[in-house]
Amino acid sequence: MNVVAGGEGVAEVSVKLVIAGAPGSGKRSILEAVAARVDAPPPRSYRAGPLHVLRTLWRDPRPLDDGTSLVVALLTLEGPAPYNAAEELLVRDADGIVFVIDVEPDRLQGAWESLLKLSDNTRRGGYDLRAVPLALQYHRADRHHGFEPARMDEWLGVPTGTVPRFVTSSSSPDLEGMAIDSVIAQIRRRINQQEA
């Protein structure tokens, strides 16, 4: 979180929200759908050697309780990262994370490995994954016949109801912002509680 001072106090609070998940899990389509929904600029692509980072930025139309503006930077890695430090750097100092799990049956093992890696990366970044505003997004459920979210919770070892989770399809990757908006709401609550 970055607080920018204005002439008479705090002008805005900037937060970093990361979409994490295995390569090919639909992170780009989710980021693009969110940008279109919130009327943010199209995602910009940044390359650093073999790494490809996508980013968009917008000002939330709803001010915080004290009237301060909230600016959200939404980032994700696209494609395979040749080394683990790439995601570790991306999630470092993240104010919130949406973890995308492509639930197509042949992609589940990669999703599981990516979740373990994310947990390790946040721990190396100095915090527990459970301590950051988080949502799980079970994506492309239309490609998994008979998909049951509760069974996926059990398989991942996430007790149902402990982490907000949402189910999306290939044709509706943002699902009206439920996962992203859930994490932003968690971030807003933390900021408002700190200010109180």
C-alpha positions, 0 to 999 in steps of 0.5 A: 500500500502506498499513501500519497499526501496531498495539500491537506493530508492524504490524497490517495491510497494506491494498492497492488492487486495480483492475479496469480495462477498457473500459466495458461489459466486465463489470467490475461482474459480476467485482467482484460475483462476487469479493465473493460468493466471498470473502464480502466485503460487497456492492460499494458504489457511490460517485458523484462527478458523472458518475463511478460507482465500485464498491468492496468490501473484505475481509481475506484469510484467509491472513496474510502470512509475518510474521503480518500481516493483508492487507486488500484493497480492490477497485475499478472504474469503472462506465460511461463516464468523461467524462474520462481523469483518472477512470481515472488517479486510480483506478489511481494508487497501485494495488498491482495491476491486473486488465485486463478485455478483452471479447473479443466481436469488435465490442468488441475495438477499444474494449478495445485503446484502453482498454489503451493508455489504461491504459498512459498513465495508469499512466505519468502516475501515475509507474510503468510498467504492467509494473512493477505486479502485473498479470493480463489477463482475456479475458472473454466468450470464449463470445461469440467463436466460435473464440476463441484466447487466443494470437492475442489475445496476439499482437494485443495485442502481449503475448508469451505467458507474460509476463503471467498471463492468464485466459479467462472466460465470461459465465456465470463472470466470476470463474472461481474467482478466477483473475485476482484471486487471481493478482494478490493472489499477486503482491502478497503475494510483493512484500510478503513479499520486502520484509519478508525 
